Amino acid sequence: MYRVGKEEVKAVERIIKSKQYFRMADGKSGCFQECDKFEKEWSKFTGSKHSLLMSGGGTAGLICALAGLEIGPGDEVIVPAYTFMASASAVLCVGAIPVIAEVDDSLMLDPVDVEKKISKRTKAIMPVHLLGLTCDMGKLMALANKYKLFVVEDACQASGVTYNGIKVGKIGHAGAYSFNYFKTITCGEGGAVVTDSKKVFERALVYHDSGANFRPFAKKLSIPVFLGMQFRASEIMGAMLRVQLKRLPGILKDLRKIKNRISGELASAQNIYFVRSNDGQGEAGAGLHFQFENEKIARKFASAPGVAGTLPIDSGKHVYSNWGPILEHRIGVTGAANPYFFAANKGLNMKYSKTMCPKTLDILRRSVRVGVNPEWKEKDIENKIRVIRKAGESL
Ligand SMILES: Cc1ncc(COP(=O)(O)O)c(C=O)c1O
């Protein structure tokens, strides 16, 4: 969360006073249809044909994207070893098996390891644009085309981020975003899915609404209604997000300006090496990312006065070796309902270990992230440049 103010309060107040909180109400009955309007605005913003807002967060967005693509038991989905565990758990939620692949020196999914992990059972690749950075979508889309796979983008940490000028989330066959408290724009919790495919959208729409059968939209669908989950968004969420979306370009502009200024000034600073970027101008600019020769040097740099750096290896749930329930096949259902025991999943690549992605562990141990704040003033920026330069010189 970066910026929330009076406008959000006014928008939410208006909905609370209207007593129209249910998004599926008939527009003519006085409901403001905030979710519908947000979805239209999000489609326009991302350049997608269809958007669906939901509760249940980016996790629900990923689940609906996967369900929308009819991914399920018998399918493998390749996910990166460095991401929030929800990317992989969403795959299990639809009954498929996550296959964990290395990240490369850009901290993003490694196309070389992805190709090695593609099997006859692979159905999709899930690039995750973590930290507002971008995956190498050129190489990953080429692999998907070569092997006829779906691409489900996890853009939960990357609202508004672009790759080659295109919004991430919209590049693959479906993409998901998170609007939880920690994200660039927020309504507390919530997520969205985007796709250009009418069929994928319709399946996601039905899957996200346990009452789909009873909705007016059911009559207009080109697919039969089936039973899914309950991830419907409320009008309060829609109202807040419409205001937040108006703020998003400004937040990104400020983040990028500050990040570019700092990285530009430090381009030739002693011992300062930036993480290779797949699209330096498209990334959110929410952080500066450095890479060093070894962990000892990375830790010395991160803890130098004023740097306030963190090592990705310390980010707990974002590192696959800490995904206990997945590594140990502990899913919240018993016996045969656990996807790891599904007959359809027999023989799939589900053998995990804490050391199975050594390249990722090495890169995460040698990298440092320094957060950027869009509210930084000139003196804060100059100070950051100074302390980072000094930390580099002291290594
Ligand atoms: C990369 C990534 N994927 C998925 C999620 C899940 O999003 P949510 O918490 O909104 O369900 C998150 C949230 O932190 C995330 O960072």
The ligand as an ORCA input file, in Angstrom:
! r2SCAN-3c Opt
* xyz 0 1
  C       3.627    -13.416     -6.214
  C       2.339    -13.593     -5.474
  N       1.448    -14.492     -5.913
  C       0.269    -14.672     -5.294
  C      -0.068    -13.942     -4.173
  C      -1.375    -14.178     -3.519
  O      -2.118    -13.006     -3.414
  P      -3.192    -12.822     -2.253
  O      -2.473    -12.732     -0.965
  O      -3.895    -11.580     -2.629
  O      -4.065    -14.016     -2.346
  C       0.828    -13.012     -3.669
  C       0.513    -12.240     -2.465
  O       1.295    -11.817     -1.692
  C       2.064    -12.825     -4.334
  O       2.956    -11.953     -3.891
*
